[in-house]
Amino acid sequence: MSGPERLRVLPLGGLGEIGKNMTVVEFDGKIILVDVGLRFPTAEMVGIDLVLPDFSYLRERVDDIEAIVVTHGHEDHLGALPWILKDLGVQDIPVYGGPLTMAMARSKLDEHRLKEVECVDVKEGEIIEIGPFDVELVHMTHSIPDASAVAITTPLGTMLITGDYKFDQTPVDKRPADMQRLAELGREGVLLLCGDSTNADRAGWSTSESLVGPQLSEQFAHVTGRIVVTCFASNIHRVQQVIDAAQKHGRKVVLVGRSMRKNTNIGRTLGHVKFPDGLMVQPREMANFPDHKLVIISTGSQGEPLSALRRMAHKDHRQVELKKGDTIMFSATPIPGNERAVNETIDRLYHIGCDVITTKDAPIHSSGHGYAEEIKLMINLTRPKYVMPFHGDHKRIHLHGQLAESLGVPETSIFKGENGLPLEITAKGAKFGKKEQAGVIYVDGVDLGDETDAALRDRRMLSADGIFVVVATISEQDGTSVAEPEVIFRGVPYSQDAERLLGDLRGAVESSLADAAKKQIREVALVQQVLHDDLAKFVYDRLKRRPMVLPVVVEV
Amino acid sequence: MSGPERLRVLPLGGLGEIGKNMTVVEFDGKIILVDVGLRFPTAEMVGIDLVLPDFSYLRERVDDIEAIVVTHGHEDHLGALPWILKDLGVQDIPVYGGPLTMAMARSKLDEHRLKEVECVDVKEGEIIEIGPFDVELVHMTHSIPDASAVAITTPLGTMLITGDYKFDQTPVDKRPADMQRLAELGREGVLLLCGDSTNADRAGWSTSESLVGPQLSEQFAHVTGRIVVTCFASNIHRVQQVIDAAQKHGRKVVLVGRSMRKNTNIGRTLGHVKFPDGLMVQPREMANFPDHKLVIISTGSQGEPLSALRRMAHKDHRQVELKKGDTIMFSATPIPGNERAVNETIDRLYHIGCDVITTKDAPIHSSGHGYAEEIKLMINLTRPKYVMPFHGDHKRIHLHGQLAESLGVPETSIFKGENGLPLEITAKGAKFGKKEQAGVIYVDGVDLGDETDAALRDRRMLSADGIFVVVATISEQDGTSVAEPEVIFRGVPYSQDAERLLGDLRGAVESSLADAAKKQIREVALVQQVLHDDLAKFVYDRLKRRPMVLPVVVEV
């Protein structure tokens, strides 16, 4: 390597947004990827299934990637793994993480038939040498078991990427974050802290996960009918607490939703969920129990279109038919952007006659991300030289920076970054480098496309104003029209004089063709171009809209 | 009229939803419409501009409509007026409301060139005889001046539609709701109360509008740079309070956004806004003043796509360029559904380096809708025989019903309705009647269409999976293919073997045509049908997607 030793931290996702976290850590020409997350599309992204970080930067660097390290098993940290490996065409990059995280990774890779990728379970305290990096996972608490911070040591010093975390002093599994190790790292000196900003805008401390269980139990005590609790399927400790509350009140438990059954199964195998035999009941057995002896735990806390709860609310679920007297408890809050879907689901439930209890009615949820005081605790424990807030939109990154300043970190040591902007650290200091390509890649069916994806752009245009297809049949000899032009439209706003419009449009086609023939324009592609331009103008003049105009010229 | 006297209250919008309020009140064969509101489309409603209540019920009854009464000038109570009158083809139905409401109505009607519609300013206390109805507007407080409840008296008794209201004890114009008149109506006996449910889920009392001004002033005191305040343009008393705070701190005021200038203008003409000459500055004069001498009042508090603030946040506004040091105050909260647009705008502002103050940071907004205790006050003042909660989704209607019950209204006298379900009252009692058509009508460009609108359905399909256009040229003589089929696709998810797919697809067209020719299928429409079915199947088998397949058969 030429020049001085340099650590380069390039976030490709998760900055200036909430979701699709992914960071490239480079030293001595070698790369570790920390997290490979995705985001879900917004309503304007018509026909898009998933949103990935733009990983173009890695295409030329595939051979330099030594490893992928995943902090925990949530989609926004793990979900892009199979897509990226498949697209890069490699299966020989090892993936490291905690046992639950790796179980989830393997399940994803299997679905994509990436059987050769090695997923390595990392033990606590274990230090893994990966090229020029020493890598260690530090146990943290979050809304999924097995969440870790990643400490990466190079000759320049140690950097810490926290992943998502909270400092839960009384977690359900009685294993608080490894504050001893964080403090030790701080004593030894942390060069750079890249910390979770998700709740930088909330003052104080998050509430402990273990306070949620008693609250759920308290709510169960008042209910005489059937209970449905919805929460994230990956929040395995929450599921455990719902199970415990059910057992306490003599109710059987039914798991509904594919991911709820899958995650609870994985969780049980790895010892994160425990329940006695006979407590769990299959959906088809529900009829054997009276309503007051049942708790259904269901997916759909975010109002997701195909989720179990949303189907129930639309009276469209195969196994569960909701009715007056049922009580639905939302043990989750809407992720920003999902508010409308959640509210619509809740309103459907009220329409059916169900009772609905949300976190506005009782504290039956706690966030998995630390609040402002926890972010401060992280900074005070690790005493970093440089701070680069991660996992947050610009607002939260800004607020995280303010928290660091309030603890005495100099403003010049706080780097408020954005996706694609690398932080470069040498023995002399730290500064942002030249911006690299960053953005989004869409998963559209089974293929990947980027923001300029023609198919997506076309669909946006089609969805706004529809399409006119014009078929002109011309003579191979002289380019004149030999059959009446066909004009078909779809999705174009209804117009009362459609017949007249079509007639006029046919006339416009004929005269455009006649013009082109007179000008000796004979090549089909050129005739189509002329036809397109003439008709687009004609249609806009008549409709004040810009549907797609698709001319087809057939030579006979 | 045959049968006993009957009052019929048919809500066509505003129940089971928030928005597009509209109610048909019928007695003795005659109709009054109370409110004619609209809603804005959600992101899935591709290419739709506005959403109106389905007013099909009125088409056969146009001649029976005696009047339209509008409670206040907000879009969800007034916005559908021109569309409905235009579609029904009538201009001789008089419109009644307070002076500001009527000024806004006239402005809308003018834009649609409905110059002949008579808009009648109603004075407080005035009783208007309209057919068999005595109609009176009762002054209420809300987030726009000139808000009223509507009392409609028939021989069966008096019904009251509250419109949107709060019981603001210290409104900015020092004119609290006319509680005396409400109490008097209650003493005389109110048959039916149709009340605002918007904040039925909030305990306690809403805060007074006049408490917002001092809070804004307090915030202004801390700011050394330029201030931008965004709020609803129709919240004229809020605008007044921002102007007052600016004046107090020696700042000039700039109005930005078309509706902000228009509403403030109307408000000043009618005496609702007052400010000294010289305080108001034109946008182009801003450069003459230092930042700390300026307050910009802007539209865009909901993150609306083309609003002034959204443009500023995207550095795309002609007159105002935001910069580090500017402070943007959101004197409004997001209407449910707008959260994402508002958050995106805020994040853009942070990215520019602006400071942002929202209602989470300081109480610089108050709701225009009464909370639970105010809903109770309304019921206790008017002592209605029957209660039918209005203006709310199913949840809020349910909660409003619970509030009424808690005051002793018998459950059997509380009618939780839905759009299209008429409440029918005779001397004998009240009950829901047979459901009438209700739903939505879309404004799509300049035309109206309903939920089953083919254009919209097509656009949804196009937006999800794109379109294949297949052009086959067949011989008029024997139906055989005489030119190579043309296959064009747009918006179909990109596929790596597109060329091969197109080749195969052409082959499928040829064989489908050959089949049809063999079976003596010759009529073009039938050939197209066969082609469509064969190709749709082929495409689905290959892509696992269902793009629109549009076959065009040209005979030569």
Interface residues (C-beta under 8 A of the other chain):
Chain A: G16 T42 A43 E44 V46 G47 D201 P336 G337 E339 R340 N343 I346 D347 R348 Y350 H351 V356 K360 D393 H394 K395 H398 E418 D444 G445 V446 D447 G449 D453 A454 A455 L456 D458 R459 R460 M461 L462 S463 A464 D465 G466 I467 V469 V471 T473 V482 A483 E486 I488 R490 G491 V492 P493 Y494 S495 Q496 L543 K544 R545 M548 L550 V552 V554 E555 V556
Chain B: G16 T42 A43 E44 V46 G47 D201 P336 G337 E339 R340 N343 I346 D347 R348 Y350 H351 V356 K360 D393 H394 K395 H398 D444 G445 V446 D447 G449 D453 A454 A455 L456 D458 R459 R460 M461 L462 S463 A464 D465 G466 I467 V469 V471 T473 V482 A483 E486 I488 R490 G491 V492 P493 Y494 S495 Q496 L543 K544 R545 M548 L550 V552 V554 E555 V556
